[in-house]
Amino acid sequence: MENFEKKFSAPVPKENSAREIQRKKDLELIALAIELYGKVFPFPGIDSGGYLKMKAVEEEHPDYTTPIDTLMQRFEIEGIKVIFGNDATSGNVYVLPAESHDIENDSIFPRHLQVCEGMDEKLKKLILLNRI
């Protein structure tokens, strides 16, 4: 986390350039992911548009990752967890089955999850922020 603080501790200029807006979004996404990290949540389902995109990629590259239908079964059984990629300061945040550590094969982006009533508010915010 020390690298995170060094990288993002500089004051944010008041200028609302596209770059600064993206930086603020990344900071908020990272902050939410830090709060959610290590917690297990019920699987809210996959957004239908995201499911279709993942199925298309799966058909084009059948052995590239774990099939989405298999992942969905695991999400249902195990629940989901929020994790970072190799560099937490990059803003790369993923969702995995709760018992998995395989980012390469078992991950989806938070934006692919459905938002539903009664879900954790911070998880909902992470999903919506990841869609922007």
C-alpha positions, -999 to +999 in steps of 0.1 A: +000+000+000+030+023+004+034+025-034-003+034-037+001+063-013+032+076-031+017+073-065-016+090-056-007+114-028+000+143-050-027+170-049-053+168-076-054+199-098-088+216-101-087+213-138-113+188-151-093+174-180-102+140-192-070+127-177-079+141-142-114+128-144-101+094-152-076+097-123-103+106-099-124+076-111-094+053-107-088+066-071-124+061-062-124+026-077-092+016-058-106+030-026-138+010-029-118-022-039-096-017-008-127-016+014-142-047-003-110-067-005-112-100+014-150-100+018-172-126+002-205-115-014-235-134-028-234-136-066-258-110-080-258-125-115-241-114-148-254-085-168-270-099-200-249-077-223-217-087-205-227-124-207-232-122-244-198-105-249-180-131-228-198-160-246-187-145-279-151-143-268-153-178-254-165-192-287-138-174-306-111-185-281-124-217-264-095-226-242-084-191-233-102-188-199-127-208-177-160-209-196-184-183-183-212-208-175-187-227-153-177-195-136-213-186-130-219-220-113-188-214-091-200-179-083-234-193-072-218-219-050-188-200-036-199-164-038-177-137-052-147-116-040-131-084-053-094-085-059-066-064-075-045-073-105-007-075-099-004-038-093-031-024-069-023+012-079-032+005-116-069+004-109-072-031-124-099-047-102-115-081-108-141-104-095-133-141-088-151-170-073-145-167-035-122-198-034-102-189-065-068-172-068-066-176-105-069-141-120-058-153-154-086-178-159-113-172-134-118-134-134-144-111-147-146-073-144-170-058-118-189-041-147-202-075-158-221-080-126-258-072-123-268-045-099-297-056-077-317-044-048-304-053-014-268-058-025-239-042-006-239-005-015-201-003-019-201-033-043-229-017-062-209+015-064-179-004-076-198-021-104-214+012-116-181+030-114-164+003-134-190+007-162-180+044-168 
